[in-house]
């Protein structure tokens, strides 16, 4: 209890201190910005008369200073700049401070650089000859300012933490000392250190009396329950030599699903699975048996061990371990290996066949480019297949080491649509992009593959004259990317399986257009990696819409 009190005090103290420091920085930064702007305006008013009198010569005599000076002609041409070659600089007529200075006599603007974490403040004044004199200075951002103050803030924080530790420790000890001194074996209500503890002490006194009355009964049952751990995930049963249940745990009940309690019932009444009964018979014969048995739709690994006392069989211990998921994973792994072997064999066989024909000299020289093109197409299909398999394996094993960064989703969609423009033109499909800008936390490489696969499928499985519409929508909690097409659509019976590896709705059409059957699987695994949800709406000849719903604040 003293630890909890101590931690609570420390949490409140440190949180308050950090909030105060944050408020201090928030107040200090605008003050520095205002002060810098005032200093720039004052310096500009001092320089303007001298520039009007002496022109460029005065600026050249000044040399390099702390602030940057720029003289701009009325048409925006840069006549002088203290930090750069005016001849290499672009026209400044579109600068906000220049526009404002020409219109109002003086202008001011600021620009922020995320790369340098600096803000540039610009002040400009209109000279009598129509030229504009501008002065610029950089100011650290709030994060850079915080970094410069970090040593001092850390010293303050360490000192405050030491003081807080001392005070919190003494207070927690003082509060918990009377509680630690309570005699729980003989609680006295009239000696409670706090009035709030009196109901607890009365309850303890009553329970102590009940415990003494029940202890004899518990001793008789102790030997029976010492072998049982209800927190075990494995089902655990203790049987006598005839198969009657002596004790069991909750996991055994969950796996066997009996209609009535197991106490005193024969194990043969609970299941008629031949493998289970055969293992039980082997244990009654004195053998240690391990086997896989199906139980109520689950697959369990059964361990049956005979128990002897002075060479006499006195019982049997059964342990049931639910291995359904493991077996399903093994099945999926075997299926995946078979599919990979089949998919790799097809392009390899084609390449080998063409190469053999070319080796035998049976191809006319004029046909060599055609067959070389076939080899190239099949090799590219093979490379894409291997790349997709590697990516799915990485996502399966969470073997992605890239850190999620802010990604503008609409820009990502536009980039991937541009890659598909030639394929869309060849298929007579128009591409559209809708929605506003939305930023999510994502790994760019994985996000690009997801978006590209969805858009590529929408083009491949479309109809001549059809369209593909990519839209980006966002609300307070989610960002949604939707890829909708007017293509051939997917029948409802295939909806639950289209995201499986190597699953194709129309195998002949997929083979014709070169699909690997892994695109939507990559989309599904990529969405899971980004904690996103995938939704599918489709009907035959009515097109398909796939939505990926990203949480705004998710990270991998």
TITOR-430667 format. One record per residue (C-alpha): residue in three letters; z, y, x. Coordinates in steps of 0.25 Angstrom, whole numbers, padded with zeros to 4 digits, always signed. Layout:
BEGIN
ALAZYX ...
// end
This chain:
BEGIN
UNK+0000+0000+0000 UNK+0003+0009+0011 UNK-0011+0007+0017 UNK-0017+0011+0004 UNK-0009+0024+0003 UNK-0012+0027+0017 UNK-0027+0025+0015 UNK-0027+0033+0002 UNK-0020+0045+0009 UNK-0029+0044+0021 UNK-0041+0043+0012 UNK-0037+0056+0004 UNK-0034+0064+0016 UNK-0047+0060+0024 UNK-0055+0062+0012 UNK-0049+0076+0009 UNK-0051+0080+0024 UNK-0066+0075+0024 UNK-0069+0083+0011 UNK-0063+0096+0017 UNK-0071+0094+0029 UNK-0084+0092+0021 UNK-0080+0105+0013 UNK-0078+0112+0025 UNK-0092+0109+0031 UNK-0098+0112+0017 UNK-0092+0126+0017 UNK-0095+0128+0032 UNK-0110+0125+0033 UNK-0115+0135+0022 UNK-0106+0146+0029 UNK-0113+0143+0042 UNK-0127+0143+0036 UNK-0124+0157+0029 UNK-0119+0163+0042 UNK-0131+0158+0050 UNK-0140+0164+0039 UNK-0133+0178+0040 UNK-0134+0177+0056 UNK-0149+0175+0055 UNK-0152+0186+0045 UNK-0144+0196+0054 UNK-0151+0192+0066 UNK-0164+0193+0059 UNK-0161+0207+0055 UNK-0158+0211+0069 UNK-0171+0205+0075 UNK-0180+0210+0064 UNK-0181+0225+0068 UNK-0183+0221+0083 UNK-0194+0212+0079 UNK-0201+0222+0071 UNK-0200+0232+0082 UNK-0204+0223+0094 UNK-0211+0211+0087 UNK-0213+0198+0094 UNK-0209+0204+0108 UNK-0195+0205+0103 UNK-0194+0191+0098 UNK-0200+0186+0111 UNK-0189+0194+0119 UNK-0178+0187+0111 UNK-0181+0174+0117 UNK-0174+0161+0112 UNK-0162+0163+0103 UNK-0153+0155+0094 UNK-0161+0157+0082 UNK-0176+0155+0080 UNK-0185+0168+0077 UNK-0198+0168+0071 UNK-0208+0179+0068 UNK-0218+0176+0057 UNK-0230+0185+0053 UNK-0233+0189+0039 UNK-0243+0177+0037 UNK-0233+0167+0042 UNK-0238+0166+0057 UNK-0227+0164+0066 UNK-0227+0175+0077 UNK-0215+0171+0085 UNK-0204+0160+0085 UNK-0193+0158+0095 UNK-0193+0143+0094 UNK-0207+0139+0093 UNK-0222+0143+0096 UNK-0227+0152+0085 UNK-0241+0147+0087 UNK-0237+0133+0084 UNK-0229+0137+0071 UNK-0234+0136+0057 UNK-0236+0147+0048 UNK-0222+0152+0042 UNK-0227+0159+0030 UNK-0221+0148+0021 UNK-0207+0148+0027 UNK-0197+0152+0016 UNK-0190+0162+0024 UNK-0203+0169+0028 UNK-0208+0169+0013 UNK-0195+0175+0009 UNK-0195+0186+0020 UNK-0209+0190+0017 UNK-0205+0191+0002 UNK-0191+0197+0003 UNK-0190+0203+0017 UNK-0180+0192+0022 UNK-0180+0177+0020 UNK-0171+0165+0023 UNK-0173+0149+0023 UNK-0167+0137+0028 UNK-0173+0123+0032 UNK-0165+0110+0034 UNK-0169+0100+0045 UNK-0164+0086+0041 UNK-0168+0081+0055 UNK-0160+0091+0063 UNK-0149+0093+0052 UNK-0151+0108+0054 UNK-0154+0119+0044 UNK-0164+0131+0049 UNK-0160+0145+0043 UNK-0172+0155+0043 UNK-0171+0170+0040 UNK-0183+0179+0040 UNK-0185+0194+0038 UNK-0198+0201+0035 UNK-0202+0212+0046 UNK-0209+0225+0043 UNK-0222+0220+0049 UNK-0222+0208+0039 UNK-0218+0198+0049 UNK-0206+0189+0047 UNK-0195+0187+0057 UNK-0187+0174+0055 UNK-0175+0168+0062 UNK-0170+0154+0061 UNK-0158+0146+0065 UNK-0153+0132+0063 UNK-0140+0128+0056 UNK-0134+0114+0057 UNK-0133+0106+0044 UNK-0120+0103+0038 UNK-0120+0089+0044 UNK-0123+0095+0058 UNK-0112+0105+0056 UNK-0103+0093+0052 UNK-0107+0086+0065 UNK-0103+0098+0073 UNK-0090+0099+0067 UNK-0087+0084+0067 UNK-0078+0084+0080 UNK-0069+0095+0074 UNK-0069+0088+0060 UNK-0066+0074+0066 UNK-0054+0080+0074 UNK-0049+0086+0061 UNK-0051+0073+0053 UNK-0044+0065+0064 UNK-0032+0074+0064 UNK-0031+0075+0049 UNK-0033+0059+0048 UNK-0021+0058+0058 UNK-0012+0067+0049 UNK-0017+0060+0037 UNK-0014+0046+0043 UNK+0000+0050+0047 UNK+0004+0056+0033 UNK-0003+0045+0025 UNK+0004+0034+0033 UNK+0018+0040+0032 UNK+0016+0043+0017 UNK+0011+0029+0014 UNK+0022+0022+0022 UNK+0032+0031+0014 UNK+0026+0027+0001 UNK+0025+0012+0003 UNK+0038+0010+0011 UNK+0047+0009-0002 UNK+0036-0001-0008 UNK+0037-0010+0005 UNK+0052-0011+0004 UNK+0052-0017-0010 UNK+0058-0031-0010 UNK+0047-0038-0018 UNK+0056-0051-0019 UNK+0067-0044-0025 UNK+0061-0031-0032 UNK+0072-0021-0037 UNK+0067-0012-0048 UNK+0078-0002-0046 UNK+0074-0001-0031 UNK+0059+0003-0033 UNK+0055+0014-0024 UNK+0046+0020-0034 UNK+0047+0020-0049 UNK+0033+0015-0050 UNK+0037+0002-0044 UNK+0048-0002-0054 UNK+0038-0009-0063 UNK+0032-0017-0051 UNK+0046-0021-0046 UNK+0050-0026-0060 UNK+0037-0034-0061 UNK+0040-0040-0047 UNK+0054-0044-0051 UNK+0049-0051-0063 UNK+0037-0058-0055 UNK+0047-0063-0044 UNK+0055-0070-0055 UNK+0042-0076-0061 UNK+0037-0081-0047 UNK+0050-0088-0044 UNK+0049-0095-0057 UNK+0034-0099-0055 UNK+0035-0103-0040 UNK+0039-0118-0043 UNK+0027-0119-0052 UNK+0017-0113-0042 UNK+0022-0123-0031 UNK+0018-0135-0039 UNK+0004-0129-0040 UNK+0003-0123-0026 UNK-0003-0136-0019 UNK-0014-0137-0030 UNK-0019-0123-0028 UNK-0018-0121-0013 UNK-0031-0128-0011 UNK-0038-0118-0021 UNK-0044-0105-0018 UNK-0049-0098-0030 UNK-0056-0087-0021 UNK-0065-0098-0015 UNK-0080-0096-0019 UNK-0081-0111-0018 UNK-0077-0120-0029 UNK-0065-0129-0025 UNK-0060-0141-0033 UNK-0049-0151-0029 UNK-0051-0165-0036 UNK-0043-0177-0037 UNK-0048-0190-0033 UNK-0054-0193-0047 UNK-0061-0179-0047 UNK-0051-0172-0056 UNK-0050-0157-0053 UNK-0036-0153-0047 UNK-0039-0139-0043 UNK-0051-0129-0042 UNK-0055-0115-0040 UNK-0062-0104-0048 UNK-0075-0106-0040 UNK-0075-0121-0044 UNK-0074-0117-0059 UNK-0086-0107-0057 UNK-0095-0117-0051 UNK-0091-0129-0060 UNK-0091-0121-0073 UNK-0082-0131-0081 UNK-0080-0129-0096 UNK-0065-0132-0094 UNK-0055-0130-0083 UNK-0056-0139-0071 UNK-0042-0144-0070 UNK-0040-0159-0071 UNK-0055-0161-0075 UNK-0063-0171-0067 UNK-0074-0165-0059 UNK-0085-0174-0065 UNK-0083-0167-0078 UNK-0087-0154-0072 UNK-0101-0157-0068 UNK-0111-0169-0068 UNK-0120-0164-0056 UNK-0123-0177-0049 UNK-0122-0171-0035 UNK-0108-0165-0038 UNK-0103-0179-0043 UNK-0109-0186-0031 UNK-0102-0177-0022 UNK-0089-0179-0029 UNK-0091-0194-0029 UNK-0093-0193-0014 UNK-0080-0185-0012 UNK-0072-0196-0020 UNK-0078-0206-0010 UNK-0072-0199+0001 UNK-0084-0191+0006 UNK-0086-0176+0009 UNK-0098-0172+0001 UNK-0106-0159+0001 UNK-0117-0157-0009 UNK-0125-0146-0017 UNK-0123-0148-0032 UNK-0128-0139-0043 UNK-0117-0134-0053 UNK-0121-0125-0065 UNK-0133-0119-0059 UNK-0126-0117-0045 UNK-0128-0125-0033 UNK-0115-0128-0026 UNK-0111-0135-0013 UNK-0101-0146-0015 UNK-0091-0150-0005 UNK-0083-0162-0009 UNK-0071-0167+0000 UNK-0062-0179-0003 UNK-0047-0177-0001 UNK-0039-0188+0005 UNK-0024-0190+0006 UNK-0020-0202+0014 UNK-0034-0208+0013 UNK-0034-0207-0002 UNK-0043-0198-0009 UNK-0035-0188-0017 UNK-0045-0178-0021 UNK-0058-0171-0019 UNK-0060-0156-0015 UNK-0073-0150-0020 UNK-0079-0137-0015 UNK-0091-0131-0022 UNK-0099-0119-0015 UNK-0109-0112-0023 UNK-0122-0111-0015 UNK-0132-0107-0025 UNK-0136-0094-0019 UNK-0137-0101-0005 UNK-0146-0112-0011 UNK-0154-0102-0018 UNK-0156-0094-0006 UNK-0160-0106+0002 UNK-0170-0109-0009 UNK-0175-0095-0009 UNK-0176-0096+0006 UNK-0184-0109+0005 UNK-0193-0103-0005 UNK-0195-0090+0003 UNK-0199-0099+0016 UNK-0209-0107+0007 UNK-0215-0094+0002 UNK-0216-0087+0016 UNK-0222-0100+0021 UNK-0232-0100+0010 UNK-0235-0085+0011 UNK-0237-0085+0026 UNK-0245-0098+0026 UNK-0256-0092+0017 UNK-0261-0080+0026 UNK-0258-0089+0039 UNK-0267-0100+0033 UNK-0278-0089+0030 UNK-0277-0083+0044 UNK-0278-0097+0051 UNK-0290-0101+0042 UNK-0298-0089+0045 UNK-0294-0089+0060 UNK-0299-0104+0060 UNK-0312-0101+0054 UNK-0314-0089+0064 UNK-0310-0098+0076 UNK-0320-0109+0072 UNK-0331-0098+0072 UNK-0335-0101+0058 UNK-0335-0086+0054 UNK-0347-0077+0056 UNK-0344-0065+0065 UNK-0347-0056+0053 UNK-0336-0063+0045 UNK-0325-0061+0056 UNK-0320-0048+0051 UNK-0319-0053+0037 UNK-0310-0065+0042 UNK-0303-0056+0052 UNK-0299-0047+0040 UNK-0294-0059+0032 UNK-0285-0063+0044 UNK-0280-0049+0045 UNK-0277-0048+0030 UNK-0270-0061+0030 UNK-0262-0057+0043 UNK-0258-0044+0036 UNK-0253-0052+0024 UNK-0245-0061+0033 UNK-0239-0049+0041 UNK-0235-0043+0028 UNK-0229-0056+0023 UNK-0221-0057+0035 UNK-0216-0043+0035 UNK-0212-0044+0020 UNK-0205-0057+0023 UNK-0197-0050+0035 UNK-0194-0038+0026 UNK-0188-0047+0015 UNK-0180-0055+0025 UNK-0174-0042+0030 UNK-0170-0038+0016 UNK-0165-0051+0013 UNK-0156-0052+0025 UNK-0153-0037+0024 UNK-0158-0036+0038 UNK-0163-0021+0037 UNK-0157-0012+0047 UNK-0164+0001+0043 UNK-0154+0011+0037 UNK-0158+0017+0023 UNK-0162+0031+0024 UNK-0165+0042+0014 UNK-0180+0039+0009 UNK-0188+0047-0001 UNK-0193+0037-0011 UNK-0205+0045-0016 UNK-0210+0047-0002 UNK-0208+0033+0001 UNK-0216+0029-0012 UNK-0227+0039-0008 UNK-0229+0034+0006 UNK-0230+0019+0001 UNK-0240+0023-0010 UNK-0249+0030+0000 UNK-0250+0017+0008 UNK-0255+0010-0004 UNK-0266+0021-0008 UNK-0277+0013-0002 UNK-0273+0000-0009 UNK-0271+0007-0022 UNK-0285+0014-0021 UNK-0291+0000-0018 UNK-0284-0006-0030 UNK-0288+0007-0039 UNK-0273+0010-0041 UNK-0267+0024-0042 UNK-0254+0027-0035 UNK-0244+0037-0041 UNK-0230+0042-0036 UNK-0220+0049-0045 UNK-0206+0054-0045 UNK-0198+0063-0036 UNK-0191+0062-0023 UNK-0179+0052-0021 UNK-0172+0048-0009 UNK-0165+0035-0007 UNK-0158+0027+0004 UNK-0168+0016+0009 UNK-0174+0010+0021 UNK-0188+0016+0022 UNK-0195+0003+0027 UNK-0190-0005+0016 UNK-0192+0005+0005 UNK-0206+0007+0010 UNK-0209-0008+0008 UNK-0203-0008-0006 UNK-0211+0004-0011 UNK-0224-0001-0004 UNK-0222-0015-0010 UNK-0220-0010-0024 UNK-0232+0000-0023 UNK-0241-0011-0016 UNK-0238-0021-0027 UNK-0241-0010-0038 UNK-0255-0008-0031 UNK-0258-0022-0029 UNK-0255-0027-0043 UNK-0261-0016-0050 UNK-0274-0015-0058 UNK-0286-0007-0054 UNK-0284+0007-0060 UNK-0269+0005-0060 UNK-0258+0014-0054 UNK-0245+0013-0047 UNK-0234+0023-0049 UNK-0222+0025-0040 UNK-0211+0033-0045 UNK-0198+0038-0039 UNK-0187+0042-0049 UNK-0172+0045-0046 UNK-0159+0048-0053 UNK-0145+0050-0049 UNK-0142+0036-0045 UNK-0156+0029-0042 UNK-0170+0031-0036 UNK-0181+0023-0043 UNK-0194+0019-0037 UNK-0204+0014-0047 UNK-0218+0007-0044 UNK-0226+0005-0056 UNK-0240+0000-0057 UNK-0250-0003-0068 UNK-0254-0017-0063 UNK-0254-0031-0067 UNK-0239-0032-0070 UNK-0229-0043-0069 UNK-0225-0053-0080 UNK-0210-0053-0084 UNK-0208-0067-0079 UNK-0211-0063-0065 UNK-0202-0051-0065 UNK-0190-0058-0059 UNK-0198-0064-0048 UNK-0208-0054-0043 UNK-0197-0049-0032 UNK-0196-0063-0026 UNK-0202-0066-0013 UNK-0217-0071-0013 UNK-0217-0071-0029 UNK-0230-0067-0034 UNK-0233-0065-0049 UNK-0248-0067-0047 UNK-0250-0075-0034 UNK-0265-0074-0034 UNK-0266-0059-0036 UNK-0255-0057-0025 UNK-0263-0066-0015 UNK-0275-0058-0018 UNK-0269-0044-0015 UNK-0260-0050-0004 UNK-0246-0049-0009 UNK-0235-0056-0001 UNK-0225-0058-0013 UNK-0215-0051-0005 UNK-0217-0036-0009 UNK-0208-0036-0021 UNK-0197-0044-0014 UNK-0196-0034-0003 UNK-0195-0023-0014 UNK-0183-0031-0020 UNK-0176-0034-0007 UNK-0178-0019-0003 UNK-0172-0014-0016 UNK-0160-0023-0014 UNK-0159-0018+0001 UNK-0159-0004-0005 UNK-0149-0007-0017 UNK-0160-0004-0026 UNK-0165-0011-0039 UNK-0179-0016-0043 UNK-0184-0016-0057 UNK-0198-0022-0062 UNK-0205-0019-0074 UNK-0219-0026-0076 UNK-0228-0032-0086 UNK-0241-0039-0085 UNK-0253-0029-0085 UNK-0243-0017-0087 UNK-0239-0015-0073 UNK-0226-0016-0065 UNK-0215-0006-0061 UNK-0205-0009-0050 UNK-0193+0000-0049 UNK-0183+0001-0037 UNK-0171+0008-0041 UNK-0163+0014-0028 UNK-0149+0019-0029 UNK-0148+0033-0023 UNK-0136+0030-0014 UNK-0139+0016-0009 UNK-0139+0011+0005 UNK-0142-0002+0012 
// end
